[in-house]
Amino acid sequence: MDFMLEEEMIDLLTFCLQNPGSNEIESKKLRLKQVGKEIFNDGGVDAMENFFFTVENRIEGEIEKSPKPFRSLWNGISDKWNYQ
């Protein structure tokens, strides 16, 4: 399951980074929030950190753009996750 969520998250973030003006961005962000909740429910904040780190490295390596601005989409899932 983790592998499928990782691939989905990479696809979602890559789309958002490469198509910032798309009318699909809001639906992609909504799904990213849901993925964050699934990851948290499965493994807590540590799983969220590990997951995002792995995805971030792959995206930066593949398209040379940082998904860090999207970390804040997971704010509110846990008090321990708070990014600007």
C-alpha positions as CSV (number, residue, x, y, z in Angstrom):
1,M,0.0,0.0,0.0
2,D,2.8,2.4,0.8
3,F,4.3,2.0,-2.6
4,M,1.0,2.8,-4.3
5,L,0.5,5.9,-2.1
6,E,4.1,7.0,-2.8
7,E,3.6,6.8,-6.5
8,E,0.3,8.6,-6.4
9,M,1.8,11.3,-4.3
10,I,4.7,11.7,-6.7
11,D,2.2,12.0,-9.6
12,L,0.1,14.5,-7.8
13,L,3.0,16.7,-6.7
14,T,4.7,16.5,-10.0
15,F,1.5,17.6,-11.7
16,C,1.1,20.5,-9.4
17,L,4.6,21.7,-9.8
18,Q,4.6,21.4,-13.6
19,N,1.1,22.8,-14.1
20,P,0.7,25.6,-11.5
21,G,-2.1,27.3,-13.5
22,S,-4.2,24.2,-14.1
23,N,-7.8,24.2,-13.0
24,E,-7.1,20.7,-11.6
25,I,-4.8,21.9,-8.9
26,E,-7.4,22.2,-6.2
27,S,-8.6,18.6,-6.7
28,K,-5.0,17.4,-6.7
29,K,-4.4,19.3,-3.4
30,L,-7.5,17.7,-1.9
31,R,-6.2,14.3,-2.7
32,L,-2.8,15.2,-1.3
33,K,-4.5,16.0,2.0
34,Q,-6.3,12.7,1.9
35,V,-3.0,10.9,1.3
36,G,-1.5,12.6,4.3
37,K,-4.3,11.5,6.5
38,E,-3.9,7.9,5.3
39,I,-0.2,8.0,6.0
40,F,-0.8,9.5,9.4
41,N,-3.4,6.9,10.3
42,D,-1.1,4.1,9.2
43,G,2.1,5.3,10.9
44,G,1.8,8.7,12.6
45,V,4.0,11.8,12.2
46,D,7.1,9.8,11.7
47,A,5.6,8.0,8.7
48,M,4.5,11.4,7.3
49,E,8.1,12.8,7.7
50,N,9.7,9.7,6.1
51,F,7.1,9.6,3.3
52,F,7.5,13.2,2.4
53,F,11.3,13.0,2.5
54,T,11.4,10.1,0.1
55,V,8.9,11.7,-2.3
56,E,10.7,15.1,-2.1
57,N,14.0,13.5,-3.1
58,R,12.5,11.6,-6.0
59,I,10.8,14.7,-7.3
60,E,13.8,16.9,-6.9
61,G,15.9,14.3,-8.8
62,E,13.4,13.9,-11.6
63,I,12.1,17.4,-12.3
64,E,14.5,19.6,-10.3
65,K,11.6,21.3,-8.4
66,S,11.0,21.2,-4.7
67,P,7.6,20.1,-3.4
68,K,8.3,21.6,0.1
69,P,5.6,24.3,-0.3
70,F,3.0,21.5,-0.4
71,R,4.0,20.2,3.1
72,S,1.6,22.7,4.6
73,L,-1.3,20.9,3.0
74,W,-0.9,18.3,5.8
75,N,-1.1,21.0,8.6
76,G,-3.9,20.1,10.9
77,I,-3.6,16.4,10.6
78,S,-1.4,16.4,13.7
79,D,-0.3,19.1,16.1
80,K,3.3,17.9,15.5
81,W,3.1,18.7,11.8
82,N,3.2,22.4,11.2
83,Y,4.9,23.8,8.1
84,Q,4.6,27.1,6.4
